[in-house]
Amino acid sequence: MKLIITLISVFTLISCSSHSQLKPQQKPFILNNINIIDIANRKVRLNKSILISKGKIQKIAPSPMRYISTEIKVIEGDGGYITPGLIDMHVHMYEQAALTLALSHGVTHVRIMNGVPNQLKWRDQVAAGELIGSSATVSSPIISAYDSAYLHHTVHTADQATAAVKLYQSQGYDLIKAYGNLSEKALTALVKASMTHNIPIAKHGPHASGNMPVSKLVGLQSFEHVEDIYQGPLNYKFAPSRLSTIADDIKATNVPVTPTLNIYYQLTQLSNGKAQFLNSIPTEYTSDIIALETSHNQVKRWLNASKKMAEHNQKTLQFLQHITQVFHDAGITLLVGSDSGVLLSPHGLATHNEMQLMLESGLSTFDVLAAATINPAKALKLDSHIGRIVENYNADLILSKTNPLQDLSVLESPEAVIKHGIFYSKETLKELRNNAIKSRSLWEEIITLLEVL
């Protein structure tokens, strides 16, 4: 196995040489004549200028802001709109091109939800300015009760759970990902160990294990997938009358929920639209290995779905959106998470589809934007650095020509993205996206995944 990995590493160095990027320079600039989307206060701050330097928002003032220094470039915003960079709280990435693709669509930070060592390297490269892409928070490998499941760490006992937390905290992962099938003893120990070792948990499924009440899960970073409410507590029953009690229990934990509607939308569209929908998916965004695996499993399954199953999927999707609305109305904090990288869901584009699905669920545009900016920043405990357009915050921003409050889709193809205080124009974003697609490497994916064996 070591020989195979060594050989693949050599091929990776050869085939991925085009991944190397010149380190962009953080040059100060002024963005004049723009309108700021103030999500926290639910208003638009008109006719402003922003001074950006050393990766930070140094000053916000009435437009125009003028500096005599020739070192400070002035960029005309032409009355456009500035929105905080988007945060996608549930992605799966096994190639560094995915980080660039996400950034090119205004996703300035991602939470990767099934960790492998290479993702830690890419996270640090982006932070150091050596790789152009979304910054990242990286979870541990999935901790579950499955035996011998690939990319899972099997845990059955309290001691195994405690050891897993210590291991992944020491290796530099940012959080623990816990699966829904852990035993009550294992989950209890996992929660205790995470508090002891100061590493948060995101749990697959907004419910506890065994006879544990949900209240025992106070302090988690997030719950994932409203689909698991339908499959778990509701036992695959469309029972809207029971949602109020479930919502109240989750609300009491003060743990935010990531609905991840996008993947169920995609499988619904595959089962209804068949080849026509499949052909509309930009597969150049998708990992080669993931595309190969899903084409023989999940994609094939939904393309072959009966009319009855397709109708059931559509009804289920509508119910998941109803759960999302009930949770929002109950005061549960919601987070945008697209599950991109699963099925054939494209990085960056999937984030915007998730936002649209949440909008269709009954949330206001401000609510959806909060779920993609302020709420995840707070969940990640990064809310003093990202998620808002405030002086001394990181300059992670999106520039659009028109008001995203009137049409969220304008954020999908922005006029510019600012990351780490560096201005990437629409043309540059397109070039970055095309280069990322061209430089994608099957060998890189293979070595990334083999390293965890």
N, C-alpha and C positions, 0 to 999 in steps of 0.2 A: 504493500500500500504506500509506503514512504517513497519508493521508486516512482510509482505512478504519479504521486503528488508532485515530486520533483520535476518530472518530465512535463507535467501540465503547467507547472509554474514557469518553466522556460518558454513554452508556447504562449503563456499569458503575457509575459514580458514583451514578446515579439508582436503579438496580435493587438495588444492594448497600448502600443506606443503612442497612438493618436489620442489617447486619453489625457496625456500630459498637457497642462494648460499653463500659460504664463500667469504669474501672480498679478492680478489687477491691482492698481494703485488707488489708494483712498485719497483722492484729491478733493479739496473743499469746493463746494459750489452752492449757488443760491438758486432755488426754484421759485420763480416769481409768478404772480397772477394765478393762483390756484385756490380751490375751495376745499376745505378739510372736512371729511366725514368724521364727526365726533360721535363715536358709537356710545361711549359711556353716558354722554348727556343727551343723546338722541337728537342731534341737530347738525346743521351744516354751518361751518364757520367760513363766511364768504370773504373773498378777496384778500388772501393771505400770502405771505412769502415765508419760505423755510430756508434757513442756513444749515447746511449739513457739512460736518467736518469730523474727521477721525472716527467715522462709522456711527456718529451720533447726531441727533437733532439738537443743534446748538442753540438755535433761536427761532422763534415763530413771531412774526411781526406783520403789521399791515403792509400790503403790497403797494408800490414796489420797494424792495429793500436794495440799497445800493452800497457797494463797497468800492473804494478806490483801488485796493490792492489788485494787481494784475494776476495774482496767483489764484484768485477766486473767480471761477467761471460762473456766468449768469445764464440760466436756462429758462426760456420763456414757457410758462405752463399753459398759456392761451385760454385761461378760464376753465381748465380741466379740473378734475377731482382727485384728491389724494385719499386713499383708504389704507388702513394698516395692512401689512402683509398677512396673508391667510395662513392658518395653522391647521394642518390635517392630522387628527389625533389617532388615525388607524390606517397604516399602510404596511405593505409587505414589499421589501426591496432586496434583491439579490445581485444587483449590478449598480455601479456608481452612476451610470447614465440616467438612472431613474431620478436621482436627486436633481440633475440638471433639467430634466423634462418637467419635473414638478415646479421648479423655480421659474421656468419660462412661462408658466401660466399663473404666476402670482402667488404660488404657495411658498412662502419663505421659511417655513419650519414644518417638519413632519415628526410624528412619533412612530417609529418602526416597531412592529408588534410581534416579531418572532426573531429574536436576536441571534446573530452569528458573528464571529470575531471580525470579519472584514468590515462589517457595518460600523464597528467602533473606530476602525482606521479611517473610513470615509467621513465619519462624524468629525473626527479631529482634523482631517485635511480641510474640510469646509471651514471650520472654526479658525484655522490658521491662514485661510485665504489661498490655499494650494489647490483647491478644487472648487469650481463654480457650481453651486447648487444650493438647495435648501439646507439649512442647519437641521440637526437631528437630535432627537431623544431616542435612545435605543433600549428596548426591553431585553430581558433575559430570554433564552429559549423558553418555549411554553412548558410550564410545569403542570403535569397532568397525571392521571391514574392509568393512562394507557401503557401497556407493556410493549416495548420495542417499537413505538411509533417514531418515525423519522422526524427530526427537528423537535422532538419532545424530550423532556427530562422526567423520567418516571418517578413518582413519589407515592408511596402508600402509607408511610408511618410519620409520626410527628418528628422523629429524629431525622428522617430523610428530608423532610420539609425544611427543618432548621438548617441542615447542612447545605441544601440547595441555595437558600438565601445567602448564607455566608460565602459560598463559592462565587455566585454571580456578582455580589457586591464587591468582592475582592478583585474580580476581573474587570471591573469598570463599567458594568451595565448600569443604566440609569433607573431602571425599575424592574419589578418582577411581574411577569405575565402568568396569571393563574387560570387554569382551565376549570370548567364547570363540573367536571366529574371527580374532583378531589373529594376524599372522605372528609367527614366532619373533623376528625382528629388532625388530619393533615392540613386542612384549611385553617383551623384554629392555630396550629403551630406556625403556619406560614405567616399569618397576620401578626402574631406575637413577635416572631423573628424579624419581620420587616420593620417593626417599630424599634426593636432593640438595635438593629444595624442601620437604621435611618435610610432605608430604601423603600420607596412606595410600591404599592401593588395596583395593577389594573386587572380586573377580574372579568373573564369571559362569562357573560350572563349576569343580569342584575338580580341574583338570588343567592341564597346561602346553600350549604350542603347538609344532607341528613335532616336532623331536627333543629339545626341552628336557626334562630331567628335572624332576619336580615340586619337587625340592630347590632349584631356582633361584628358587622363589617364596617363600622364607623372608622374613618381615617383612610380609606382606600383612595387612590388617585382617581379611579373611574370604574364604572361598570360598562361592559361592552355588549352591544346587540340587543335591540328591543325584540328581535326575532326570538330570543331565548325566553322572553316572557310568554309568548305564544306557545313555544315548545315545552317550557318548563312548568311554571305555576298554573298555566291554563290548560296544560296537557292537550295541545293541538285543538282547543275548542275556541270558537269565536264567542267570547263571553265578555262583552263590553261592560256589563254590570259589575264585574269583579275588579275592573281596572282601578277604580277609585281607592279601594283598600290597598291594593298593591302599590299604587302611586304614593299613598300616605306613608307606607312603611319605608319606601325608598327615600322619600323626602326627609324623613326623620334621621337618616344616616348622614345627610348633607354630602353625599357622594354624587358627583355628576354622572350623566349617562351619555354614551356615544351610540346613537341609534343605528348607524351603518345601514341605511336603507338602500344604498346604491347597488350592492351586490344582488339583493333580492329583486330590485328593478331590472337588473341585467338578465337574470335567469328568467324573469317573467317575459321580457322582450324576446329572448331566445326561444322560449316555448310558444310564444304567439307569432312572432314575425319570422321565425326560422331563418333560412339562409339570407333573406333580405336584411334582417337586423345584423346577422353575423358579418355580412359584407360591409356594413356601415361602421364597424369598429376599427379604429386605427391600430391595427395589429403591430405596426412598427414600434409602438410604444411598449409592447409587451415582451417580457423576458422569454427567450427562446425555449428554455426548459419548462417554464410554467405553461407557455402556449402549447407545447408538445403534450404535456401531461393532461391539461384540461381538455384538449381536443379529443383525447381518447377516453375521457371520463365525464366531467361535468358538462362540457359543451355538447358532447355527443348525446348525453342523457336528455338535455333540455331540447335539443333539436328534434329528438325522437318522441318528445312528450305528446300525449294524446290531447285532443281538444278539451276533454274533461279536466285533465291535469293543468292545461294552460289556463283554463277558466278559474281553477282553484288557486293557481299562483297569483292571478290578478286580484282575486278576492283577498288573498292573504296579504299582498302588498298594501292594499287599501286599509286593511286592518292594522298593519304595522305603522302606517302613517297615522291612523287614529290613535294608536298607543302613544306615538310621539306627541300628538296634540294634547292628549290627556296628561301626559307627564309634564309638558310645558305649562299647561293651565294649572297644574298642581304646584307649580313653583320649583320643579326639579331643574337644576342647571343642565343644559344640553350642550354637547360638543359635536362639532363637525368631524366625522371620520368616514372616509370613503371605502376602506378596505381595498384600495387600489393594489394591483399586483395579484389579486385573486381572480379566478375565472379569466376573463380577458379585459379586465377593467384598467383603463389607461391612466397612468400617473398624471396628476395635475388636472386633466379633464374630468376625472372621476370626482375630484373635490367639488367642482362646480356643479356636477350633476347631483351630488349629495345635498348641496345647498338649495338647489331648485326643488328637490323632493321635500326638504324640510319646509320650504316656502309653501309648497302645495299642501302640506300637512296642516297648515293654518297658522304658522308663525309669521310675524311681520318681517319685513326686510331688515329692520334694525335687530330683531331677535336673531335672525339667521346670521347676520354679520357678527353679532356678539358671540354666537356659538362657534364662529371661525376665527375669533381674535381674542377678545377679553376673557371669555370663559376658559378656553384652553390655556391661555397664558397663566391664569390664576391656578388652574389645576396642576400645571407643571411647576408652579412657584417661580415663574419667570415674569410675573406681572409688574415688576419694577423695571423691566428691561424691554419687553415686547408687548404687542397687542394694542397699543394706543399711540396716538400722534401727540406726544408731549415732549417738551424740552428735556434733554438728557437721556431720553430713551434711544434704543437702537434705531438707526435709520433703515428699517425694513418696511418698505412702502410700495403701493401700487398707484400708478398714474393712469387715469382713464380720461378719455375726451369728454364723456357724458356722465351724468349722475347715476351711480350704481343703485341708488335708492329707488330709481324709477325703472331700472332694468339691471338685475344682478349679473346677467350674462356678459355685460361689457367688461367684467373683470377677468373673463376667461382668456381674452386676447388683449392685454393692456397696452397702452401707449408706451409704457416703461415700467420696469420693476427696479426698485432700489434695494440692494441687499448689502449689509455691512457698509452702508454709506456709498456704495458704488452704483452709478447710474447706468442701467442697461436699457437702451432704446428698443423700440419694437423690432427694428431691423436686427439689432444685436441679439435679441431674444430668439428670433427666428433662426439666426445663424448658429447660436448655441444649441438650439433644439435639433437642428439638422445634423450638426457635428456629433451630438450625443447619440443620435440614431445610427449614424454611419459608423461610429466607433464602438458600438455595442459588440460584446465578444462572448460567444458561447463558452470559450475557454475560461473567461473570467467567472462566469456563473458556475461552471463545473468546479473550479478550484475553491470558490466561495462556499459551495455546498459540501464538497469533499472534506474540507477542513474540520467539519463538525463530526465526522465519523469517528 
